[in-house]
Amino acid sequence: MDIFYPIQLFSDWITFDIFNIEATTHLGVSVNFFIYDSLKIIFLLLIINYFMAIVRHYLPIEKLRNFLASRKWFGLDYFFASAFGTITPFCSCSSIPLFIGFIEAGIPLGVTLSFLITSPLVNQVAVVLFAGLFGWKITILYVISAMFLGIFGGFILGKLKLEKYVADYVWQIKSKKDENASIKIPFRDLIKTFWQEGWALTKKIIPYVLLGIAIGAAIHGYVPAGFFENYIKADNIFAVPISAIVAVPMYANAVGVIPIMQSLVEKGIPLGTAMAFMMAVVGLSLPEALILKRVMKIKLLVYFFGITTINIIIIGYLFNAFVK
Amino acid sequence: MQIQVLGSGCPTCKKLFELTKQAVEELGLKTEVEYITDIQKIVEMGVMSSPVLAINGKPAISGFLPDVEKIKETIKKFI
């Protein structure tokens, strides 16, 4: 049985009995969809954010960095960096200190970039939204693709020997070691801290989630099935690259984009095309470029964006070809 | 006591600065809250996620935006 069935019953009750909207109208479908999806996703977010606050406490990014810097990994480090990118929460405000922190610890540039590519694409919130809206199979494929993007992209960038295009001052910075975690917190207080952290994050993203779901719900209720097929033919060879390239300068959080993307796919946009669009919106953007410009010279930035875009396009084609 | 908020100038960091000022005021402290956007300072502290709330030069909260109560609690531990 679907564990979300009670939520469906509840949203049916609200929509059809309390609001008294006909189930067959566009409005009825949209409102019902909105209530169901918002409740389900907020519920999942609360749980996962609590859980991730615990993970973050025991595995802070500083520890992961020290692990990567601790020895030579002979290529495995690309995999680890990308995997760490999936479990760490990521805010674009952190990309500069992260970049410098990794480089300063002696982690190779390519490995650092692996982390930077995967991190915004996969986080607990994106995974919850994907799983809630697309199901687990597509979620797992998505996570694997994002990791592939990071590992492969970082590997190529690492082989290109671009170290001289890192802003010069980055190499001079020296950090103090082992200055963290100055206060020891008793376990009883920790439980409260986790809750506060998890709740703070959930609260912050709820408006974006609701906005995304609202737009998704409107598309779900009002746009006729198969509507987009008239405009974007599934076999149009240029659809994937165009979606990706158009999306590169744009920025939106994964949280807002995924519900909209789900509704578009449902109405006939091929999954790979939508996925390429979403990955380019979330992973690359003009604001991100401006932030990274402070630590990268223009040539490195161009390579970083160029190679990631090409890989996103490849992933888009693979999804269109193999995932039904 | 020295209270600093460090960030790369993003909205979350500014918000933490505002909240910290509010927390200091509500606690009736005379301390001035410092807002630092110099990335080097953040990295020198050994922290890699921003924003950072640092007390007496050491990071106390980093990587997420706490509410005022949490900030007050954290500051109180150092009084």
Interface residues (C-beta under 8 A of the other chain):
Chain A: R56 P60 I61 E62 R65 P89 C91 S92 C93 S94 I96 P97 L98 I100 G101 F102 E104 Y169 I173 K174 S175 K176 K177 D178 E179 N180 S182 I183 T193 Q196 E197 A200 L201 K204 I291 R294
Chain B: G7 S8 G9 C10 T12 C13 I39 Q40 I42 V43 E44 M45 G46 V47 M48 S49 S50 P51 K58 P59 A60 G63 F64 L65 P66 D67 K70 K77
